[in-house]
Amino acid sequence: MLHYLQHVSRKVGKTRTMRGRMARKIDDRKLKEIFEKVEENPGKKAGFLARLLGLARSEVTRSLPALDEKGLLVYEDEEGRLFPFDRSESKNS
């Protein structure tokens, strides 16, 4: 059955996790909303942003790699706080 699901997921263009399970594709509009909230509230944790957006904390956390793939770079520090990545600072380094 798992082999069938993997085959079907490739056919319909869904993304897969490393364990072979199908993952939901994240809506671009939702990604943009998450990134905008990070910009408006730098240093806040995923749970805080999730409450502002009416989402589950896990949904915001799972969106971080997709934000990166879209070029919407977010930095997460060791305490779990999220910051927008400032491209101008990286060019000056």
C-alpha positions in Angstrom: 0.0 0.0 0.0 2.8 2.4 0.9 4.4 1.9 -2.5 1.1 2.7 -4.2 0.8 5.9 -2.1 4.3 7.0 -3.0 3.5 6.4 -6.7 0.3 8.3 -6.5 1.9 11.2 -4.7 4.5 11.6 -7.5 1.7 11.6 -10.1 -0.4 14.3 -8.4 2.7 16.4 -7.6 2.4 16.4 -3.8 5.5 16.8 -1.7 6.8 13.9 0.4 8.6 13.8 3.7 11.8 11.9 4.1 10.0 8.9 5.6 7.9 8.5 2.4 4.7 9.9 3.9 2.8 12.4 1.9 2.9 16.0 3.1 0.4 18.7 2.3 1.5 21.3 0.0 1.4 24.7 1.7 -0.6 27.5 0.1 1.7 30.4 -1.1 -0.8 32.9 0.3 -0.5 31.3 3.8 3.3 31.4 3.5 3.3 35.1 2.7 1.0 35.8 5.7 3.3 33.8 8.0 6.3 35.7 6.7 4.5 39.1 7.1 3.7 38.3 10.7 7.4 37.4 11.4 8.3 40.8 9.9 5.7 42.6 12.0 6.6 40.7 15.2 10.4 39.9 15.1 11.6 37.7 18.0 8.2 36.1 18.6 7.8 32.3 18.8 5.8 30.1 16.4 3.0 29.7 18.9 2.5 33.5 19.2 2.4 33.9 15.4 0.0 31.0 15.1 -2.4 32.6 17.5 -2.3 35.8 15.5 -3.0 33.9 12.3 -5.6 31.5 13.7 -3.3 28.5 12.9 -1.9 25.6 14.9 1.7 26.2 16.1 2.8 23.0 14.2 1.5 24.5 11.0 3.7 27.6 11.4 6.7 25.4 12.3 6.1 23.1 9.4 6.0 26.1 7.1 9.5 27.3 7.9 11.3 25.1 5.3 8.7 26.1 2.6 9.3 29.7 3.4 13.0 29.1 2.8 12.3 27.4 -0.6 10.2 30.5 -1.6 13.1 32.8 -0.8 11.2 34.2 2.3 14.1 33.7 4.7 13.4 33.4 8.4 16.0 32.9 11.1 15.1 30.8 14.2 17.4 31.3 17.2 18.2 28.7 19.9 15.2 29.7 21.9 12.8 29.2 19.1 12.3 32.9 18.3 11.7 33.8 14.7 13.3 36.8 12.9 13.1 37.8 9.2 16.5 37.4 7.6 18.0 40.7 6.5 19.7 40.3 3.2 21.4 43.7 3.5 23.3 42.6 6.6 24.5 39.4 4.9 25.9 41.4 1.9 27.9 43.7 4.3 29.6 40.7 6.0 
